[in-house]
Amino acid sequence: MTDIQDTSPEEAASKATTLVESLPWLKRFHNQIIVIKYGGNAMVSEALQDAFAEDIAYLRYVGVLPVVVHGGGPQISNMLDRLAIPSEFKGGYRVTSTEAISVVRMVLTGQINPQLVAKINSHGPHATGLSGEDAGLFGGRRRGVVIDGVEQDLGRVGDVVEVDPTPVLDHLAAGRIPVVSSIAPDLDHPGHSLNVNADAAAAALAVALKARKLVVLTDVPGLYADWPNRDSLVSHLTSADLRAMLPKLESGMIPKMQACLDAVDGGIETAAIIDGRVPHSVLVELFTDKGIGTEVVAQ
């Protein structure tokens, strides 16, 4: 019986070229911590969830140390609607009542986190779920938002002001992939929880872990210097460039780019926003010469 090759010599050579192209990046990131903020369309599409889980497992098997931080805006909104709890936003932030924070905790820590852990673990028993409330990982303080010069109350919404990376480092030392939900205990009100922005939480954790890189998944190809002009996509910029651009950006992009800026200002070598709608965008960003999306580096 004759075996018929499924791959032509040309296709095999092309695949080998791609693998060799990744070599310097594999060397650069080997045994290095990469913090990846997971969200957007990548979180709600089953196919993209599977591709993301494959990317994270791949990183672990080639010797990178991935840490995943996730939010869950669409899923939280869906659950609040099902429970007839109104959703209100001020200045891009979800107003979170005492009633709503219970739903936020349930969705983030009880639904999204174990689902993502299970998908990664379908490729090997490495992922483990954590909440920002576990073992003092995050500490938060309430924040409001200024709209037209007036401070607006957001309820149980806060910023991550303290990070103890010990629980994450312990899991990494044990060969695990920490998957962290973006909720934090309220330092000023013991026993209370705060809904915190996942982009900002990922940046704060990356700085505390002294990660090599922060990668933020979003729903656009990257940062546009002149939105909605799609020819103005920026592939690379310095922290000084970004600082100057930040006040003029579209409101939905500001938290993500602020997270990149905070990470780089905090000593992270590079931070990037990438299009989570593209399958395997994490691997493309980390292991190819051109990458994908927009990368921010220190001045």
N, C-alpha and C positions, 0 to 999 in steps of 0.2 A: 504494500500500500504506500503510495507516494504522499508525503506531507507537502501541502501547498502553503507557502508563506503568505500571511495576511498583510505584512508590511513590506513595501518595496524598499530596495536599497536606498533610494532617494529619501523616502520618508524616515527610514531608520537614521540616516545621516543627519536629517533635520532635527530629529529628536535628540540625537547625541550632541549636536551643536547647542541646543537649548540647555541641556544638562551641564555642558562645559561652561556656558555663559554664567550659570549660577554659582560656579566654584568660588570666585572671590567673595561673593556675598555669603555663601555658606561659611567660609572661613571667618568673615567679619562678624557674623552674628552667632557663631558657635559658642554655646555656653553663656550667651548674653540674654538678658531679660528684655522682652518686647511686650509692651502693654498695648492691647488692641481694644478699642471701644467699639462695641457691636450694637448696631441699631439700624433704624430706617427700613427700607424695603427688604434688606437682607434678612430682617428679623421676621417678616410676615409671609415671605414666599417659601414654600416647602423646599423647592429645588435649591434656592439660594441658602437656606438653612443647612441643607445637606452639604453643599459646596463649602460653606464656611467651616463646618465641622471637620471636613476632610483637610482643609488648609491648616487648622489648628493641630490636628493629629499629625500631619506631615511635619510641621515645625518641631513638634516634640520628638519625632523619630529621627530627624536629622540633627538633633543636638541643640536646638534653640529652646529657650525657656519662655513660652508664651504665658501671658496673664490676660484674661478677658474680663472687661468691665461692661456691663450692659444696663440699659434702661428698659423702657417698655411703653412709650407714649401711646401708640395705637391700641395696644392690648388693654391698657388702663382705661382709655376712653371707651372702648367697647364694653368693658365690664361695668363702668359707671353708668353707661346708657342702659344696660340690661337691668341694673338695680335702681333705675330712675333717679340717680343722683346727678344733679346738673354739673356740667363741666364749664368752668369759666377760666379764661386766660387774661392776664394783664401783662403787657410788655413782653409777651413771648413766654411767660411762666404760667404754669397751671396753678390756680388758686386751690389750695389743698386744705379742706376742712377736716375737723376731727373725724367725721364720718368717712371722708374720702381717703384719709391716710391709711385706714384699715384695709381698704381696697387696694391701694398702692402696694402695701406690704404683701398682701395676698398674691397679687399678680406677679410682682417682681421676684419674691423669694419663694413663693409656693407654686408658681406656674412656669414662668419663663426660665428661671434658673435651672430647675431639675430637667426640663425638656432639653435645654442646650447641653447640659452635662450628659444626658443620656445619648444624644446624637454624637457627641465627641467620643463617648465611651463605646459606641458601636465599632470603633476602630481600635479599641484597646482600653483597658481599665485604668485610665490616667486622670481624667477630669474629676474635680471635686467642687461642690458648691459652697460658696461663702456669701454672707451678707455683710454689708458695711457695719452692721450691728454686732458681728461676731468678734469676740475676743478683743474688743477695743480697736478694731481696724480703723474705723472712721469716727471722728467726733465732729458734730455739726452745730451751727448756730443759725437761728432764724434770720431771714433777710426779707426785705421788702423790695419794691421796685419804684423808681421815680418816673412818673409820667407827667409831662408838661409841667415839670418843676414841683410836682406834689408827690410825696412819699405815699405809696399804696401798700396796704397790708396784703400778704399772700397766704396767711394762715401757716400751716405746717410745712413750709418750704424753707430750705436752708442752704448754707454753703458748707463744704468740708473745710474745717479750720485746723483739724488735727488728723494725722495719720500715723498709726503704729504698724509698720509693715511686717512685724514679726510673724503673724499667722500665715501670711502669704509666703514669706521666706521659708517658713517651716515646711509648707506643702511643696515648694519648689525643691527644697533639699531632699524631700522624700520621693522626688521624681514625678510629682503630680502637676496637673494643669489647673490652677485656681480660676474659678469662674465666679465673679463678684457682682452682686446686685447692688444698685446705687441707692441705698437707703442708709441713713445715719442716725445714731442716737442724738438727742438734743442735750447738749452739755449743760444748758441752763435750766432744763426741766427734766430731771431724771425720770425714766420710765416712758418718756415720749419719743416718738420717731419723727424724722424729717425726710421729706421728699427732696432729694438733691439732684442737680443736673448731672447726668452721666458723663458728659464730655469733661466737665470740670473735675468730677471725681476721678476719672481716668488720668487726667493730667496730674492731680495731686498725688495719686498713687504711684505714677511713673517717677515723679521726682523723689518720693520717699524711698522707692526701690532702687534709685540710681539706674534706671532702665537705659538701654542703649537707644531705644526709639519708641515713640508713641505713634500709633496708627489709628485714625478715627474714620470709621465707615460712615458715609452719608449718602444722600440721594441725588447728588449731582456729580459731574465729572471732576470738579475741583473748584478752586476759587477763581471767580471772574473779576478782572480789574474794572470792567465797565459793564456790569449786568444790565440788561439781558443780551448784550452783544456777545454771541457765542464764540467769536474770534478772539476774545480778550482773555481766554483761559491762561492762567499763570501756572507754570510747572515748577518754578523754583523762586523763592524769595528769602530775604534775610529778615530777622526779627525787627530790625529798624524799619524796613519797607512795610512790614505788616502793621507795625504800630501806627504808622502814618495813615494807612488805608483803613484801619479798623472802624473809626467813627462813620465812614461813608458806606459801609457794607450793608447789604440786605439783612434785615433783623434776624432771620432764621440762621444765617451763616455766622453771625457774631459769636454765639457761644462756642461754636466749633473752632473758629480761628482764635478766639481768646484762649481756649484750652491749649492749642498748639503754641501760642505765644507764652503762656504760663509755663509750659513744659520746657521750652528752650531757655527761657529766662531762669528756670530752676536748675539748669545744668544738663538737660537732655540734649544729646548731640543733634538729633533731627526729630521733627514731628511732621506728620503728613495727614492730609485728608484725602480719602480715596472713594471711588464710586462703588458702594456696596451692591449696586444692581448688576455689576459685572461679575460673573462666576469666577472664583479663584483670584479675585482682585488682591487679596492679601499676599499671595505668592508672587503675583506679578510685581507688586510694589517692592517686595523684599529681595527678590532673586533675579531681577532682570536689570539690564543697564539703564534703560529709560524709566523704569518704574511706571506709575500711573497716578493721576491726581496732582496735588500740589504739595510740595515739600518745603518746610520752613527750617532754616538753619540759623545759628547764632550770628550776630553781626560780626 
